[in-house]
């Protein structure tokens, strides 16, 4: 009796076999599948922005964890805590934006990994200098430029609004970095 119930349930769950000579679902799939459209330049820009932003967020988060453990400067530790808090709040939103486009969380660039390895070997004042210059000043300068470009060129209103909400926090953190370590600079450029 039990095997008969299972057989009936399976039979009702499976589609009926096509009649002889009838086209199969596989044969008719291309006719019914939506045609894939190439991405517009704005969509490609938005996808590239999200990849770069997500990789930078991961890089800054990892480096901020190191700063909390390796820095002796209270201002740098406070900066790292501020960055970590922002990243913790931003990550779920960014993940939703990535998933809405069918994108996975990207990996960090080789340059970012190199900086993290370098930071892992440093401590004290030298750590503070590399962290502030590379992770906060340089990375935020690049982020701000990318965010401003996308704010001007984005077509997705949700992404554009998210970018515009993030820009003030990025600018604040960059200014805070300049105050946390006033002698930090970007190789020939003034910090902030």
C-alpha positions in Angstrom: 0.0 0.0 0.0 2.8 2.4 1.0 4.7 1.8 -2.3 1.6 2.4 -4.3 1.1 5.8 -2.6 4.7 6.7 -3.3 4.3 5.6 -6.9 1.2 7.8 -7.3 2.9 10.8 -5.8 5.9 10.4 -8.1 3.7 10.0 -11.1 1.8 13.1 -10.4 5.0 15.1 -9.8 6.5 14.1 -13.1 5.3 15.7 -16.3 3.6 13.4 -18.7 5.7 11.8 -21.5 5.2 13.6 -24.8 3.1 11.9 -27.4 5.0 10.2 -30.3 6.2 12.8 -32.8 5.5 15.7 -30.4 8.4 18.1 -29.9 10.2 17.7 -26.6 10.8 20.5 -24.2 14.5 20.5 -25.1 13.7 21.0 -28.8 11.4 23.9 -28.1 13.5 25.6 -25.4 15.4 28.0 -27.6 12.1 29.3 -29.0 10.7 30.0 -25.6 13.8 31.2 -23.8 14.2 35.0 -23.5 16.9 36.3 -25.8 20.0 37.4 -23.9 20.7 41.1 -24.5 24.2 42.5 -24.3 24.8 44.8 -21.4 24.8 48.5 -22.0 27.9 50.6 -21.2 26.1 51.9 -18.1 25.4 48.4 -16.9 29.0 47.3 -17.5 30.2 50.3 -15.6 27.8 49.5 -12.7 29.0 45.9 -12.6 32.7 46.9 -12.7 32.0 49.5 -9.9 30.4 46.8 -7.8 33.4 44.4 -8.3 35.9 47.0 -7.4 33.9 48.3 -4.4 33.4 44.8 -3.0 37.1 43.9 -3.3 38.0 47.2 -1.7 35.6 46.7 1.1 37.1 43.2 1.8 40.6 44.7 1.7 39.8 47.5 4.0 38.0 45.2 6.4 40.9 42.8 6.6 43.4 45.6 7.1 41.3 47.2 9.8 41.3 44.0 11.7 45.1 43.9 11.5 45.2 47.6 12.6 43.1 46.8 15.7 45.6 44.1 16.6 48.9 45.6 15.6 48.7 49.4 16.1 49.7 51.1 19.3 48.3 54.5 18.2 44.8 55.2 19.7 43.9 57.4 16.7 44.7 54.7 14.2 42.8 52.1 16.3 39.8 54.4 16.4 40.0 54.9 12.6 40.2 51.1 12.1 37.1 50.7 14.4 35.2 53.4 12.4 36.1 51.6 9.1 35.1 48.2 10.4 31.8 49.5 11.7 31.0 51.1 8.3 32.0 48.0 6.5 29.8 45.8 8.7 26.8 48.1 7.9 27.6 48.3 4.2 28.4 44.7 3.4 24.8 43.3 3.5 23.7 46.2 1.2 26.5 45.6 -1.2 25.9 41.9 -1.2 22.3 42.5 -2.2 23.4 44.8 -5.0 25.8 42.1 -6.2 23.2 39.3 -6.0 20.6 41.4 -7.8 23.0 41.3 -10.8 23.9 37.6 -10.4 27.4 38.5 -9.2 29.4 36.8 -6.5 31.6 38.5 -3.9 34.9 39.2 -5.8 38.4 38.4 -4.6 41.0 41.0 -3.7 43.5 42.2 -6.2 47.1 41.1 -6.1 48.1 44.6 -5.0 45.6 44.4 -2.1 46.9 41.0 -1.1 50.5 42.3 -1.2 49.6 45.2 1.1 47.9 42.8 3.5 51.0 40.6 3.6 53.2 43.6 4.2 50.9 44.8 7.0 51.0 41.4 8.5 54.8 41.7 9.0 54.7 45.3 10.5 53.9 46.7 13.9 53.9 50.0 15.6 54.6 53.3 13.8 55.6 51.7 10.5 52.4 49.7 10.5 50.4 52.8 11.2 52.0 54.7 8.3 51.4 51.9 5.8 47.9 51.3 7.0 46.8 54.9 6.8 48.6 55.6 3.5 47.7 52.5 1.6 44.4 51.3 3.1 42.7 54.5 4.1 44.1 57.4 2.1 44.9 55.7 -1.2 42.0 53.2 -1.2 39.5 55.9 -0.1 40.8 58.4 -2.7 40.3 55.7 -5.4 36.9 54.8 -3.9 35.7 58.4 -3.9 36.7 58.9 -7.5 34.8 55.7 -8.5 31.8 56.6 -6.4 31.6 60.1 -7.9 31.9 58.7 -11.4 29.2 56.2 -10.9 26.9 58.8 -9.2 27.2 60.8 -12.4 26.8 57.9 -14.9 24.7 55.3 -13.2 21.3 54.4 -14.7 20.1 52.1 -11.8 18.3 54.5 -9.4 18.8 52.1 -6.5 22.6 51.8 -7.0 22.9 55.6 -7.6 21.0 56.3 -4.3 23.3 53.8 -2.5 26.4 55.5 -3.9 25.2 58.9 -2.9 24.6 57.7 0.7 28.1 56.2 0.9 30.1 59.2 -0.4 29.9 61.4 2.8 31.1 58.5 5.0 34.1 57.9 2.6 35.0 61.5 2.7 34.7 61.6 6.5 36.9 58.6 6.9 39.5 60.0 4.5 39.6 63.3 6.5 39.8 61.3 9.8 42.8 59.4 8.4 44.6 62.7 7.8 44.0 63.7 11.4 44.9 60.3 12.8 48.3 60.3 11.3 49.1 63.9 10.1 52.4 63.0 8.5 50.9 60.3 6.3 50.8 61.1 2.6 50.4 59.5 -0.8 53.9 59.6 -2.3 54.3 63.2 -3.1 50.7 64.2 -2.5 49.4 65.9 0.5 47.2 63.6 2.7 43.9 65.6 2.8 
